[in-house]
Amino acid sequence: MSIGLARLREEPDRIRQGAIDKGEDPSIVDAALAMEGKRRQLLSESDSLKAERNAASKKIGEAIRAGAAPAGPEVAALRQASTDAGSQIEKLDAELAAAEAQLEELMLRIPNPADPDVPVGDASDNKVVRTWGEPLPKEATADGQQWARRPHWEIAEALHMFDLERGAKITGSGFPVYTGQGSRLQRALINFMLDVHTAEHGMTEVWPPAIVNSASARGTGQIPDKEDQMYVVPRDDFYLVPTAEVPVTNLHRDEIFDADQLPIRYAAYSPCFRREAGAAGKDTRGILRVHQFDKVEMVFFEKPEASTEALEWLTGRAEVILQRLDLPYRVLLMATRDLGFVQAKKYDLEVWAPGVERWLEVSSCSNFRDYQARRMAIRYRPEPGAKPELVHTLNGSGLALARTVAAILETYQQPDGSLLVPEVLRSYMRIDRVLP
C-alpha cells in the first residue's frame, strides 16, 4: 500500500482533501476507512475465537489430568467446542484475507497528498519559479538579411537526421528512426549527460532492463494508475518501461539500508515507451510527442529529513545539462492537478524551441516522500539495531532526449541551412557543424 494505515486513520481529512486537490475521487478514502474498520473487526473476532479455542484445549488437558475419561462426555464437550471454534476461525480468516486484499487494492488507489507549498489548481496555476537564458525569436537577422527559424522536423529532413515515414512503416506513427548525424546526436547527448551526472555529480551509473514485471510497475505507481499508458507483454505479464525510474527504483525493493549507506543516487539511460503520446492528433508533427524516446534518468534514495533539499539539488543537476547546452529554459512548480498521482512535489523544466515558438518539457523532477518506498518496502535503520523506517524516493529526467533534440535543432540552426553543434557535444560527435 502507499498510504500507511496509521496515517489513514489519523489524517483522513488531509488525505481526502489531497485526493480532491489532485482531481481524484475522495470516496476511495472513505471506502478504505470502511474496509479497514471491517478488517479490524474480523481480526478482533478471529483473535477472540482463537483465545477461546486455546482455552478449551487447555481445559481438555486439565480435565484428563484430573481424572476425566479421554472419551467421556466432559472431554467430548470441550473437544466439540474447540472444533466449533476452529470452524468459525477458518471462516473468519478467509473473510479477513479477502478484506485485506480489498483494502490493499483500495489503498493503492489513494493518491499521494501534495506538499503544503504546492499550488492548488490545474495547469494554469503552475508557478514559474525561475528562468535561465534569453529565448530566441523565430525571426532573426544575419548579414543584414531577415530569416526565420524553421521547426525541427524541417531541419532534420533537410539534414537527413531522422526519418519519420520509415519509422511509421516499421512500427507505426510515433516511432522515429534517427539516421546519420541524428543518430550521432542521440549518442552524444546520452554520453554527455551520463558523464556529467556520474563524473561531476557523483551518481552511480545503471543500465537497467527495458522490460519490468507487474510487481515493479506497481511499486513505482504505474499500476493501477497508468495501465492504459503502458505497453504490455500479456503473455509474460511484462511491461515496457515508460521511464528508467521504474526498474531503477525497484533495484532496492524489499531491502533495508544502513543509515550510512544513504543517500544512494543513480543515473540511468533507457529507451522509454508510452502509449498515450500524440493522442487526439496533438503534436503529431516532428518528435514532440512520440511513443518511443530515449532518456537519462536520475533516481535518489534519501533519508526523510533530507529529501526536501535533495529535490532542489536534483532539479539543479538537470538544469546544469541545459545550461551546458546553452538552451534557455524555465522551471515550473507544478500545481496539484498537474502534479501526478504519486508525486508529493514536482518541478518541470521547459526548454524554449524558437522554431515552433513553444516551451517544451524536457524534465520532471519529483519527490515521492515515502509513497513509493511503502509500496516496495524500501527501508533503512536510523542507527544499528533500530526499527527500520521508510526511505524517501526522488527522480528526475536528466534529460529526455526527443524534445531536447528538437530544441537543439531549432536553436542551433544557421541561416545557410546548416546546424551548429553545441560546443559540449563536439568532442562526442567529432564535428562542429552538420552540413546540408
C-alpha positions, -999 to +999 in steps of 0.1 A: +000+000+000+011+036-005-005+055+024+001+038+058-029+025+078-020+046+108-019+077+086-052+068+070-068+065+105-051+096+119-053+120+089-084+110+069-094+146+063-060+156+049-058+125+027-093+131+014-085+167+007-053+156-010-074+135-034-097+164-041-068+187-048-055+163-074-088+159-091-092+123-078-124+108-063-122+113-025-147+085-019-119+060-022-106+072+011-139+066+028-141+031+012-106+023+025-116+035+060-147+013+060-127-017+048-100-010+074-128-010+101-141-043+088-106-058+088-100-048+124-134-062+134-127-095+117-092-096+132-106-090+167-133-117+163-107-142+150-083-134+178-111-139+204-121-173+190-085-184+189-082-175+225-114-195+233-100-225+213-067-223+232-087-221+265-107-252+255-076-271+246-061-262+280-092-274+298-091-307+280-057-313+294-067-302+328-098-324+328-078-355+318-052-348+344-080-345+370-093-380+361-119-374+334-121-401+308-105-390+274-136-403+256-160-392+284-188-366+280-169-337+297-139-340+274-161-346+244-179-314+250-147-295+253-134-311+221-166-301+203-163-265+215-127-264+202-138-279+168-167-254+165-143-225+173-119-238+147-146-239+120-156-203+128-119-192+128-114-208+094-144-189+080-133-156+097-097-159+084-110-164+049-131-133+052-101-115+068-079-124+039-105-111+014-109-079+034-071-074+035-068-079-003-097-054-009-081-029+014-047-033-003-064-026-037-082+005-023-050+018-007-032+016-040-058+039-055-054+067-029-032+094-044-001+108-026-012+142-010+008+171-023+032+190-001+017+222+016+037+245-006+024+231-039-002+254-056-037+241-056-053+240-091-047+229-127-020+236-153-030+273-153-019+275-117+017+262-123+042+287-110+073+298-128+100+298-101+130+308-122+142+312-158+177+310-174+188+324-207+171+346-233+146+328-255+155+334-292+129+349-315+116+330-346+125+359-368+162+368-370+187+389-389+220+376-404+243+397-426+215+422-429+191+396-442+159+385-425+154+348-420+131+327-399+140+297-378+123+266-390+106+238-370+128+209-361+112+184-385+121+206-415+157+209-404+160+172-396+146+163-430+170+186-449+200+173-429+188+137-431+188+133-393+157+113-388+131+095-409+096+096-396+079+079-426+101+048-424+097+047-387+059+046-392+064+019-418+084-003-395+062+001-364+037+030-366+035+067-361+054+080-331+084+056-335+111+078-352+142+064-369+173+085-363+198+085-391+233+098-399+242+128-377+208+124-360+219+091-346+253+105-335+235+134-318+214+109-298+245+090-287+264+122-279+236+135-257+233+103-238+270+100-232+273+137-223+245+135-198+258+103-181+293+116-180+282+148-162+259+131-138+285+104-128+318+122-130+307+156-117+275+149-097+287+117-081+259+094-093+263+057-099+255+047-135+230+019-140+219+003-173+186-013-164+162-037-183+137-020-206+110-045-195+097-049-160+073-073-142+040-062-127+054-060-092+079-034-104+052-014-122+030-015-091+059-005-069+065+029-085+028+036-090+025+030-128-002+005-120-031+006-111-030+043-121-014+043-155-021+009-171-035+024-202-004+044-208+020+015-208+029-011-235+021-046-221+035-080-230+005-100-217+019-135-224+046-129-198+029-103-177+056-078-185+056-040-192+078-019-214+093+008-192+078+043-195+110+056-178+141+042-161+125+053-128+106+020-127+135-005-129+160+016-111+138+024-081+129-013-079+166-022-076+161-020-038+126-034-034+123-053-001+157-041+011+168-024+043+198+000+042+221+010+070+219+048+077+255+053+064+245+039+030+222+068+023+219+088+001+221+065-029+219+083-062+218+067-096+219+079-132+205+056-159+198+056-196+169+037-210+146+038-240+111+048-229+077+036-242+044+054-237+011+046-255-006+079-248+019+100-267+004+120-296-032+113-285-061+130-304-037+142-331-019+167-309+017+175-318+019+147-343+045+165-365+081+160-356+092+144-324+074+164-297+051+136-288+063+101-296+057+066-284+094+057-280+121+080-269+154+080-250+160+095-216+187+097-189+170+094-155+182+103-120+169+082-091+176+091-054+171+072-022+172+097+007+167+099+045+133+116+051+148+147+067+170+152+036+145+147+008+132+183+006+167+197+000+176+167-023+147+177-046+162+211-051+197+196-057+183+171-081+165+197-101+196+218-102+215+188-118+190+187-146+195+225-151+232+220-154+227+199-185+205+226-201+230+253-191+259+234-207+239+230-239+232+268-237+194+262-241+171+289-225+147+272-200+123+279-172+115+259-140+078+254-131+064+243-097+035+221-107+000+226-093-018+198-077-039+187-107-009+188-130+013+171-105+007+134-109-009+106-088+022+096-069+042+128-066+042+150-035+060+178-052+073+183-088+093+207-108+091+207-146+119+221-168+108+236-201+132+245-228+124+272-254+121+260-290+121+291-313+111+272-345+077+263-331+078+292-306+069+270-276+082+259-242+089+221-243+090+199-212+123+181-211+125+171-174+102+164-144+119+163-110+098+148-082+098+139-046+075+110-037+083+111+001+076+076+014+048+068-010+068+045-034+090+032-006+060+019+013+048+000-018+082-015-023+092-019+014+124+001+010+136+010+044+167+020+064+178+017+101+185+052+115+210+035+138+223+000+144+195-022+159+169+005+154+135-003+139+135+001+101+119+033+087+108+041+052+132+060+029+121+088+006+125+083-032+130+110-058+136+110-095+141+134-124+149+134-161+184+145-168+172+149-197+145+135-220+161+134-255+133+138-280+123+174-271+159+183-262+169+173-297+140+194-311+152+224-291+188+219-303+177+217-339+156+249-336+181+268-315+214+260-333+201+261-370+220+285-392+208+308-420+226+287-446+207+256-435+235+240-415+233+231-379+259+243-354+268+215-329+266+227-293+301+231-280+299+205-252+288+178-278+316+184-304+341+161-288+314+133-288+302+139-324+337+148-337+323+176-358+313+212-351+286+216-378+261+194-397+261+205-433+232+202-458 
